[in-house]
């Protein structure tokens, strides 16, 4: 099973495996990469001066654009790991990765695409092994990418390496069956203060005077008792 995956077995020496995984079909681990490199590397003439050597552009990783809910793909810390994987009515996937790992870069966009296709069902947590200290090792992580899949708080599957886009999506679809999508958490609208209507003011009638007052030359109107 492992021989069919692209996987970085030793984090510190994964650069060679990442490069060969893109150039040589069938190279799937750092150990095999070392053997292949030993056969490929031959004595050569001294390198030409820098100004005479043409620069080779870096190999670009495949990119899959995806528009998923913001709460579906997130970085998680060791402290948040237990509560994250314990989500109910959800498929939770934890991806242990590193920025320099070629297979990890190939897997990342596929997980983002899966999140887009499973809104409210799939939640992806990313753990950078270079920033998580001894935590990955305490869970038995030895090669990356290392992916753990949880359903209703229980681990139902795991795989190491990048088995290919179709296989990753197939695993997710199989385990996602029966999960009802959770609604999008909406922010309650801000309460608006309604302007109070001003009390109606009736216009004065023509010739109106306050009680007890009269115009000059007119008898005073006695106030009503």
N, C-alpha and C positions, 0 to 999 in steps of 0.2 A: 504493500500500500504506500509506504513511504517513498519508494523509488519513483512513483509517478508524480510526486509533488516537487515544487520549487521551494526549498527550505534552507534557512540559514542555521546550521547546527552550532556554530561557534560565533557568538556575536562579534568578537574582536576581529575575526578573519572572514567576515561575511562579504567584504568588498569584492573579493575574487569570485566568490560564488554568484554574487549578484550580476557581475559583468558577464561571466561565462553562461549564466542562465539565459541571457538575452542573445548570445552569439552561437552557442553550441547546443543543439537539441540533445536532450537526455542528461545534461549536467544538472543535478538537482541538489547537491549539497556541497559544503565546503571541502569535505574529504575527497569527493570525486573531482572537485575543481582543482585540487592540488595535483592529482595524478595527471589530469588533462594538461595542466599548465607545464608539468615536467616534460611531457612529450612534445608540446608545442614550442617551448622556448629553446632556441638554438643559438650557438655563438654567432654574434653579428659584429659588423664593423662598428667602430666608434660612432656615436650619434653625430649628425651634422650640427653645426652651430645653430643656435635658436633662430637666428634670422633666416636660415635657409630651410627650416622645417615647417611644413604647412600644419597649421593647427587643425585638429580633428574635432568637430562639434560633438558635445556629449550626446549619448543616446537618450531620446526622450521616452518617458514612461507613458503608457496608454492612459488617457484621461476620459472618464465617463461623466458627463454633466448630469447632475441630479438636483431636484428641488424637493427636499424632504422637510418635515416639520423640525423646528429648531430643537425640540426636546428629544428627538429620535437618535441623534448622533452627538455624543459628548465625550469629553475627556473625564475620566474618573480617577480618584485617588485611592490608595490602599484603604483609607478609612471609610470611603463611601462604597467600597466594593460589596460588602455583605448586604446592605440594603438595596443596592442596585440590582443584584442578581435575584433578589427575593421578590421582585415585582410579580403581582398576581394578574391573571388574564393577560399575559404578555409573553412574547418571545424575546428573550434577552440574549444578546451576543456580545461577548467580551473579546476584544482583539488586542493581544500583546504584540507590540510592534516596536520598530526603531526607525528613525528618519533615514538612516543610511542603508537600510535593507531593501534590496531590489524587489524580492517577492512581496514584501509588505506594501511597497508602493503600487504593485499590480493588484493587490487584494483590496486596498482602501477604496478605490472608486467603485468596485463591484459591491461592496457593502453599502456604500452611499446609494447606489442604484436600487439595491434591495430595500433600503429604508423608504425610498420614494415609492416603490411598488407596494409597500405594506404599511400605509399610514395608520398610526394608532395600534399597530400590532407588533412591529419589530423595533427594538431599542438597542442601539449599538453603543457600547462603552469602549473607549480607547485607553490603553495603558501603555505609556512609553517606558520600555524596560530600562532606558538609560536614566530615567528620572524617578523610578520607583524603588530604588535601592534593592534590598534583599527580598522584597515582596514577591516578584515573579518566581524566584527560585523556591520560595516557601510553598508555592502552589505546584511545583514540579515543572515549571517552564524551562526547557533546555534548548529549544530551537524556536525560531520565529519566522513568520508569524505563527502564533499559537492562538487558536480560537476555541472558546468554550461557549456552548449554547445551553441556555436554561429556559425551561418552560414551567411557569407557575412556581418558580423558586427552586426547581430541581434540575440538575444537569442531565440533559438528554443526549448530548453529542459533543464531540470535540474533534478537531483536526489540526495538524501541524503542517505548515507550508501552504503553497497556493496550488490547489488541485485543478484550477481552471474555473472560468466564470460560470459555465453551465452547471458544474458540479456544486459550486457554492450556492447558487440560486435554487438548485434542486433540493439541497438539504434544508434550506430555509423554508421553502414552500411545503415540504413534507411535515416539518415540525410546527408550522404556523396553522395547520388545519384545526378548526374548532375554536380558534380564538376570535372573540368579537372585538372589532376595532373600538378603542376608547375614544370618546369625543374630544375635540380640540378644546383645551382650556381657554376660555375667552375671558378677557379682562372686563370686569363690569364697567358699564359706562359711568362717567363722572356725573354725579348728581348736579343738576342745574338748579339754580335758585330762581324760582319764578318771581317775576316782578309783581308786587302787590298792586292791584288796581287802586288808583287814588279815589277817594270818596267823591261821589257826584256832587257838584256844587250847582245849586239852582240860581239862575240869574234873579236879581232884585226886580220886583214889579215897578212899573212906572209910578213915580210919586211916593215910593215907600220911604218911611222915616222910622227911626227907632221909637218904641212905645214911650209916650209922655212928651214927645217933641212935636213941634208944629212949625210951619213956615211963618214968616213975619206977616201979621195981619190976619192970621187964621186962628180960631180958637184951639186951645190945646186939647188933644184927645186924652181923656182920662185913661190910665192903664187899666187893663182888665184885672178884676180881683183874682 
